């Protein structure tokens, strides 16, 4: 039986909103299970900004790898947007400066 926390059967998935500020193991597993060639937006959202989010560097590497795999599978003409939001606003590192630092391979493929 397939793990109920995967998105592999959601072939037409276009957007995913994750209620987490930064990628943890569960979020990374969920993103790596995406098989849709139509995904265009993944947003990490939180109602507040944690004082000091603790994220392992290996989590950023794994997220970068997973996002690159999604970009490589996208249907022609589609673009994947990734957002990190807290309090309804994009956080400071989600722009060019942050993506280059935290998700360098995804940045190179997407921008």
N, CA, C and O of each residue as an XYZ file, in Angstrom:
444
protein
N       0.842     -1.183      0.000
C       0.000      0.000      0.000
C       0.889      1.248      0.000
O       1.910      1.288      0.686
N       0.497      2.258     -0.766
C       1.269      3.488     -0.878
C       1.163      4.314      0.392
O       0.108      4.363      1.024
N       2.256      4.958      0.760
C       2.273      5.839      1.915
C       1.248      6.950      1.697
O       1.278      7.592      0.648
N       0.336      7.205      2.650
C      -0.694      8.220      2.446
C      -0.143      9.647      2.398
O      -0.868     10.566      2.014
N       1.109      9.852      2.774
C       1.690     11.184      2.766
C       2.562     11.434      1.547
O       3.563     12.147      1.625
N       2.178     10.844      0.420
C       2.900     11.094     -0.820
C       1.958     11.762     -1.819
O       0.736     11.703     -1.686
N       2.547     12.381     -2.795
C       1.768     13.060     -3.827
C       1.950     12.417     -5.197
O       1.611     13.013     -6.219
N       2.480     11.212     -5.215
C       2.770     10.549     -6.487
C       1.526     10.277     -7.318
O       1.620     10.185     -8.542
N       0.381     10.148     -6.699
C      -0.841      9.880     -7.464
C      -1.532     11.161     -7.925
O      -2.542     11.093     -8.626
N      -1.012     12.319     -7.547
C      -1.611     13.608     -7.924
C      -0.933     14.125     -9.191
O      -0.133     15.059     -9.146
N      -1.263     13.511    -10.308
C      -0.587     13.803    -11.572
C      -0.856     15.205    -12.107
O      -0.070     15.712    -12.907
N      -1.932     15.834    -11.691
C      -2.266     17.177    -12.177
C      -1.991     18.257    -11.134
O      -2.467     19.382    -11.281
N      -1.242     17.943    -10.097
C      -0.934     18.899     -9.037
C      -0.245     20.127     -9.622
O       0.743     20.014    -10.347
N      -0.781     21.301     -9.296
C      -0.213     22.544     -9.806
C       0.391     23.402     -8.693
O       1.366     24.121     -8.912
N      -0.195     23.319     -7.503
C       0.288     24.124     -6.382
C       0.306     23.291     -5.118
O      -0.519     22.398     -4.922
N       1.275     23.610     -4.260
C       1.387     22.941     -2.975
C       1.747     23.992     -1.943
O       2.726     24.721     -2.104
N       0.956     24.068     -0.886
C       1.253     24.969      0.220
C       1.551     24.110      1.443
O       0.747     23.268      1.843
N       2.717     24.339      2.021
C       3.174     23.559      3.167
C       3.202     24.463      4.379
O       3.802     25.538      4.345
N       2.557     24.035      5.448
C       2.496     24.824      6.665
C       3.745     24.574      7.505
O       3.700     23.897      8.532
N       4.846     25.132      7.050
C       6.127     25.023      7.741
C       6.994     26.174      7.265
O       6.886     26.600      6.115
N       7.845     26.677      8.133
C       8.685     27.803      7.761
C       9.879     27.369      6.925
O      10.278     28.072      5.997
N      10.444     26.230      7.243
C      11.617     25.710      6.555
C      11.434     24.214      6.327
O      10.631     23.580      7.012
N      12.151     23.657      5.397
C      11.959     22.238      5.087
C      12.527     21.302      6.143
O      13.723     21.321      6.435
N      11.653     20.488      6.705
C      12.057     19.411      7.603
C      11.945     18.092      6.859
O      11.643     18.077      5.665
N      12.180     17.005      7.539
C      12.158     15.686      6.903
C      10.810     15.378      6.253
O      10.771     14.906      5.117
N       9.718     15.633      6.947
C       8.392     15.324      6.394
C       8.117     16.145      5.140
O       7.574     15.628      4.164
N       8.488     17.416      5.165
C       8.267     18.278      4.013
C       9.141     17.855      2.826
O       8.697     17.882      1.678
N      10.361     17.472      3.111
C      11.254     17.006      2.045
C      10.735     15.722      1.415
O      10.785     15.565      0.195
N      10.240     14.807      2.234
C       9.672     13.562      1.710
C       8.455     13.850      0.833
O       8.275     13.230     -0.215
N       7.623     14.793      1.268
C       6.427     15.140      0.504
C       6.811     15.730     -0.858
O       6.258     15.334     -1.884
N       7.743     16.661     -0.869
C       8.163     17.289     -2.121
C       8.820     16.271     -3.052
O       8.585     16.286     -4.260
N       9.632     15.402     -2.495
C      10.300     14.409     -3.350
C       9.321     13.382     -3.919
O       9.666     12.653     -4.850
N       8.103     13.315     -3.371
C       7.107     12.370     -3.887
C       6.281     12.950     -5.038
O       5.472     12.235     -5.630
N       6.467     14.218     -5.362
C       5.703     14.853     -6.441
C       6.144     14.284     -7.791
O       7.330     14.272     -8.123
N       5.166     13.817     -8.552
C       5.443     13.315     -9.900
C       4.747     14.149    -10.977
O       4.950     13.912    -12.168
N       3.938     15.112    -10.571
C       3.231     15.959    -11.523
C       4.208     16.731    -12.388
O       5.214     17.249    -11.904
N       3.898     16.801    -13.676
C       4.699     17.605    -14.603
C       4.080     18.986    -14.767
O       4.496     19.766    -15.624
N       3.065     19.285    -13.924
C       2.340     20.547    -14.004
C       2.548     21.438    -12.788
O       1.965     22.520    -12.716
N       3.358     21.014    -11.840
C       3.550     21.786    -10.606
C       4.177     23.136    -10.957
O       5.185     23.204    -11.660
N       3.564     24.203    -10.456
C       4.052     25.539    -10.780
C       4.358     26.380     -9.554
O       4.972     27.441     -9.671
N       3.935     25.921     -8.372
C       4.152     26.729     -7.169
C       4.227     25.840     -5.939
O       3.381     24.972     -5.726
N       5.255     26.074     -5.138
C       5.369     25.444     -3.823
C       5.616     26.567     -2.842
O       6.556     27.344     -3.006
N       4.780     26.659     -1.823
C       4.911     27.727     -0.836
C       5.045     27.130      0.560
O       4.264     26.267      0.958
N       6.028     27.595      1.281
C       6.183     27.288      2.695
C       5.595     28.487      3.430
O       6.091     29.604      3.281
N       4.548     28.274      4.218
C       3.887     29.389      4.883
C       3.755     29.136      6.381
O       3.543     28.009      6.828
N       3.886     30.214      7.133
C       3.705     30.161      8.590
C       3.023     31.449      9.027
O       3.256     32.508      8.444
N       2.176     31.358     10.059
C       1.519     32.577     10.543
C       2.469     33.479     11.328
O       2.130     34.629     11.609
N       3.648     32.980     11.684
C       4.615     33.784     12.422
C       6.024     33.403     11.975
O       6.225     32.372     11.332
N       6.984     34.235     12.319
C       8.373     33.959     11.978
C       9.075     33.406     13.214
O       9.130     34.081     14.241
N       9.615     32.185     13.132
C      10.354     31.655     14.273
C      11.575     32.525     14.555
O      12.174     33.081     13.635
N      11.937     32.639     15.815
C      13.057     33.515     16.171
C      14.355     33.071     15.513
O      15.131     33.913     15.061
N      14.601     31.797     15.450
C      15.817     31.276     14.811
C      15.516     29.879     14.291
O      15.718     28.894     15.001
N      15.027     29.786     13.042
C      14.728     28.459     12.511
C      16.004     27.630     12.380
O      17.030     28.109     11.895
N      15.919     26.408     12.812
C      17.067     25.509     12.735
C      16.814     24.526     11.607
O      15.906     23.698     11.677
N      17.616     24.626     10.582
C      17.488     23.731      9.439
C      18.870     23.216      9.111
O      19.818     23.982      8.938
N      18.963     21.927      9.031
C      20.236     21.295      8.696
C      20.651     21.676      7.277
O      19.815     21.716      6.374
N      21.935     21.955      7.078
C      22.394     22.233      5.707
C      22.039     21.107      4.737
O      21.780     21.359      3.561
N      22.027     19.874      5.224
C      21.676     18.758      4.340
C      20.220     18.849      3.884
O      19.887     18.368      2.801
N      19.342     19.461      4.696
C      17.948     19.643      4.278
C      17.861     20.598      3.094
O      17.082     20.369      2.169
N      18.661     21.677      3.117
C      18.659     22.610      1.993
C      19.187     21.930      0.736
O      18.665     22.156     -0.355
N      20.209     21.107      0.878
C      20.762     20.381     -0.268
C      19.718     19.438     -0.847
O      19.552     19.363     -2.065
N      19.009     18.714      0.025
C      17.979     17.788     -0.440
C      16.828     18.545     -1.099
O      16.306     18.103     -2.122
N      16.430     19.675     -0.526
C      15.364     20.472     -1.136
C      15.818     20.987     -2.505
O      15.053     20.943     -3.469
N      17.039     21.468     -2.591
C      17.589     21.949     -3.850
C      17.544     20.840     -4.906
O      17.137     21.079     -6.043
N      17.960     19.636     -4.532
C      17.929     18.492     -5.449
C      16.504     18.177     -5.902
O      16.253     17.984     -7.092
N      15.575     18.126     -4.949
C      14.176     17.795     -5.280
C      13.551     18.838     -6.189
O      12.835     18.493     -7.129
N      13.815     20.112     -5.915
C      13.262     21.167     -6.757
C      13.842     21.113     -8.167
O      13.124     21.340     -9.141
N      15.117     20.820     -8.282
C      15.744     20.695     -9.603
C      15.140     19.542    -10.388
O      14.937     19.655    -11.597
N      14.852     18.439     -9.716
C      14.222     17.305    -10.389
C      12.834     17.692    -10.889
O      12.441     17.304    -11.989
N      12.088     18.456    -10.088
C      10.771     18.908    -10.527
C      10.883     19.824    -11.739
O      10.116     19.685    -12.691
N      11.824     20.753    -11.715
C      12.022     21.671    -12.849
C      12.361     20.880    -14.108
O      11.867     21.200    -15.190
N      13.185     19.866    -13.982
C      13.574     19.058    -15.138
C      12.398     18.295    -15.744
O      12.410     17.991    -16.936
N      11.384     17.984    -14.936
C      10.228     17.218    -15.419
C       9.075     18.090    -15.900
O       8.121     17.574    -16.481
N       9.139     19.390    -15.674
C       8.018     20.258    -16.025
C       7.703     20.194    -17.512
O       8.590     20.035    -18.351
N       6.413     20.324    -17.813
C       6.000     20.433    -19.210
C       6.598     21.708    -19.794
O       6.826     22.686    -19.082
N       6.840     21.682    -21.061
C       7.424     22.825    -21.755
C       6.610     24.088    -21.498
O       5.381     24.070    -21.557
N       7.302     25.171    -21.217
C       6.648     26.457    -21.007
C       6.254     26.741    -19.572
O       5.873     27.867    -19.253
N       6.335     25.751    -18.700
C       5.970     25.967    -17.305
C       7.197     26.343    -16.486
O       8.325     25.992    -16.833
N       6.960     27.057    -15.402
C       8.030     27.510    -14.504
C       7.599     27.213    -13.072
O       6.440     27.420    -12.711
N       8.522     26.734    -12.268
C       8.236     26.438    -10.864
C       8.631     27.628    -10.003
O       9.775     28.080    -10.040
N       7.682     28.127     -9.233
C       7.941     29.193     -8.277
C       7.954     28.596     -6.884
O       7.108     27.766     -6.551
N       8.903     29.009     -6.076
C       9.001     28.555     -4.692
C       8.977     29.792     -3.812
O       9.712     30.751     -4.051
N       8.128     29.763     -2.794
C       7.984     30.913     -1.904
C       8.146     30.477     -0.457
O       7.792     29.359     -0.084
N       8.676     31.362      0.331
C       8.770     31.192      1.773
C       8.101     32.410      2.376
O       8.596     33.529      2.239
N       6.970     32.196      3.047
C       6.189     33.313      3.559
C       5.941     33.163      5.055
O       5.762     32.058      5.568
N       5.937     34.292      5.730
C       5.548     34.346      7.135
C       4.775     35.639      7.327
O       5.141     36.676      6.774
N       3.727     35.579      8.094
C       2.876     36.747      8.324
C       2.351     37.336      7.026
O       2.111     38.540      6.935
N       2.173     36.482      6.019
C       1.642     36.928      4.739
C       2.633     37.672      3.863
O       2.244     38.218      2.831
N       3.912     37.711      4.247
C       4.929     38.405      3.464
C       6.067     37.450      3.164
O       6.388     36.578      3.971
N       6.676     37.620      1.998
C       7.836     36.796      1.683
C       8.966     37.161      2.634
O       9.182     38.336      2.931
N       9.677     36.160      3.104
C      10.781     36.422      4.019
C      11.987     36.928      3.249
O      12.077     36.738      2.036
N      12.906     37.564      3.939
C      14.001     38.295      3.307
C      14.844     37.457      2.368
O      15.328     37.980      1.364
N      15.037     36.192      2.647
C      15.960     35.415      1.825
C      15.289     34.671      0.687
O      15.922     33.833      0.045
N      14.023     34.956      0.423
C      13.364     34.220     -0.652
C      13.602     34.846     -2.028
O      13.210     34.269     -3.042
N      14.218     35.983     -2.071
C      14.523     36.611     -3.355
C      15.808     36.062     -3.937
O      16.286     34.999     -3.541
N      16.352     36.797     -4.873
C      17.566     36.358     -5.560
C      18.690     36.051     -4.573
O      19.333     35.007     -4.681
N      18.930     36.923     -3.635
C      20.025     36.746     -2.677
C      19.873     35.450     -1.875
O      20.838     34.706     -1.699
N      18.679     35.193     -1.401
C      18.452     34.002     -0.602
C      18.481     32.716     -1.395
O      19.054     31.722     -0.949
N      17.861     32.722     -2.582
C      17.855     31.506     -3.385
C      19.260     31.131     -3.815
O      19.599     29.948     -3.862
N      20.082     32.119     -4.129
C      21.465     31.821     -4.503
C      22.202     31.151     -3.351
O      23.044     30.281     -3.572
N      21.888     31.553     -2.124
C      22.578     31.006     -0.962
C      22.031     29.647     -0.549
O      22.802     28.711     -0.338
N      20.706     29.525     -0.429
C      20.103     28.310      0.115
C      19.763     27.266     -0.941
O      19.813     26.068     -0.663
N      19.421     27.706     -2.144
C      18.994     26.791     -3.211
C      19.716     27.167     -4.513
O      19.073     27.563     -5.485
N      21.040     27.044     -4.534
C      21.803     27.543     -5.683
C      21.510     26.848     -7.002
O      21.447     27.511     -8.037
N      21.329     25.546     -6.997
C      21.057     24.835     -8.260
C      19.672     25.191     -8.788
O      19.491     25.396     -9.989
N      18.686     25.266     -7.877
C      17.337     25.671     -8.280
C      17.373     27.089     -8.835
O      16.712     27.372     -9.833
N      18.122     27.973     -8.215
C      18.239     29.347     -8.693
C      18.787     29.378    -10.114
O      18.265     30.094    -10.968
N      19.835     28.605    -10.367
C      20.440     28.585    -11.704
C      19.468     28.070    -12.755
O      19.471     28.568    -13.881
N      18.641     27.091    -12.422
C      17.695     26.526    -13.375
C      16.489     27.429    -13.598
O      15.884     27.406    -14.669
N      16.137     28.228    -12.585
C      14.867     28.944    -12.609
C      14.961     30.425    -12.892
O      13.975     31.044    -13.293
N      16.133     31.005    -12.690
C      16.225     32.477    -12.800
C      17.211     32.907    -13.831
O      17.402     34.104    -14.042
